[in-house]
């Protein structure tokens, strides 16, 4: 069964992004787990990355910082196995991103939470992704395996309202030609 991912409000994320600077990035947890036999080659396996990383945030008023926590997982699954099979190799990490918040005022409580969550869901994932990719690649190499390369992050398309019926196009008259 496909997991439904909440749409990301790009305008809300952009409104916060205009007022922050990335100050620090660190891992709060890392796990690389090999289940069973050692994988000698990465041929015949596929990487499956969690489609919906967990993103949370915390705003610290005293320091005017926004903490975004991004939990990411990926696994290597044999190409012969069906979807949902247990991974041969599992990677999990939580990355914490600290942003300086430079706006003069804060948005009101409930709308502010929605803005910060939209920012965490889009920018948090985007900013954490290179660190996650490096963790997976270097960890697999340190385990004596062929390095595993995580695909690039693809920004999801924003949710769009259904478009109204297209208006009939008016034909343009050709411009008069000079004689």
N, C-alpha and C positions, 0 to 999 in steps of 0.2 A: 504494500500500500504506500502510495506517495505521501510524503509529509508536506503539509500545507505551510508555507512560509508567509508570515505577515508582510504586507507590502511596506516598502521603505519610503518614507516621505522625504524626497530629495531636497525640497525647498526648506523643510524644517531642519534637516541636517546641515544644509548650507548656511542657514541663519546662525547656527552655533559655530560652524567652521570659520566664519569671518572674525570671530572673537577669541580664538584659541591658538596657542602655539604648543607643539609637542615638546615637553620638557624632559621626560624620562621614559624608558621602556625597560621592563624586566620580567623574567619568568617567575611566577610564584609556585609552579609545579611542572615537573617534566616526568614522563614515563614512556619508555620504549620497551615493549614486551614481546618476546618471541615465543610462540606457542608451538611446542613440539620440535620437529626437526629443523635444523639450520637450513635456510634457503641459500643455495649456492649461486643462483643466477636470478635476475629479475625477469627473464623471459618466461612466458607462461603465467604471469601474474598481472593483476591490474590493481591500481591504487584507487581506493574509495575514500573520499573525503566527506566528512559530515556535511550534509547540505545546509544545515542551519546551526552555525556556531552560536553558542550561548553568549550573549552580551549583556552585561549589567553595568551600572554606573553609580558613582557616589560623588556628590558635590560637597566639597569642604569649604564652607564659607570663610573661616578664619584665614586660610591661605589662598582662597579664591582659585582652587584647583579642582579640576574635573578628573576623577579616576575612572577609567574604563577598563573593565575586566572582560577578556575574551577567552572562552574555553573552546579549543579546537581539537578535533580527533581525525585520524586517518588510519587506514588499515590496508595491508596487502592481502589480496584474496586470489586464490588460484583461478585462472581463467576457466578451468573446467567446472568450478563450483557455481551453483546458482546464486542469484541475488540474495543477500541477507545471510550468506554463509559466514561462519566464524573466520576472522582474519588469521593468517599465518603470522603476521607481524602487526602489532597495534602501537600507535603513537598517540599520546594525549599530552596536552599542555594547557596551562593557563598563563596568559600574557596580560600584564597590567601596564596600561599606558597612562601617563600623568600629563595633563595639559594645563597650562596657565590660562585662566579665563580672564580676558582683558576688557570685557564690556563694563561700562559704567554702572549699569543696573542689571539686576537679575530678572528673568521673566517670572510672572506670577507662578505660584506653586504647581498647580495641576498642569497648566499649559507648559510650564517650564520643564516638568518631568517628561512630557511628550517630546519636546524639542531635544532634550538631552538623550532620551532613549533613541530617537531617530538618528542622532549623531553617533551614538555608540553602535547602533546596528549597521551603519554604513561606514563611517570613517574609522571606527574602532577595528572592524574587520579588515578594512583596506590597509590601515597602518600596521596591524599585527601580522598580516600575511607573509611578508618577507622573512620575519623572524621565525615563523612556523615552518616555512619552506626550508630554511637553513637548519633548523632543529631536526627535521625529518631526514634531510640529506646527510648531515654530518653524523647523526645517530646510527643510521643504517650502515654507513661506512665504518664507524667505530665498532659495530657488531660483526665486522668481517664480511659484510654483504656488499653486493653491488649497490652503489648509492641510489637511493630512491628519490626521484624528482617529482615534487608536487606541482601540478599545473598552476599557471598564473591565475590570480584572482579575477573573476569576471563580475563586474558590477551588475547587479540585477536590474532589469528594466523597471522603471517606476510604474506603479499601478496607474492605469489610464481609464478614464471614464469612457463609456461607449460613445463613439462619435455620432453626431446627428446625421441624418440623411444628407448625402452630398448635394450641394446646390447645383442646378444645371449651369454649365459653363456657357458664357456668352461668347459668341464668335466675334472676333475682331474684324473690323473692315480693313482690307488692305490699304496701306497708305497710298495716296495718289502719286503717280509717277510723273516726273517732269518730262515735258516734251520739247 
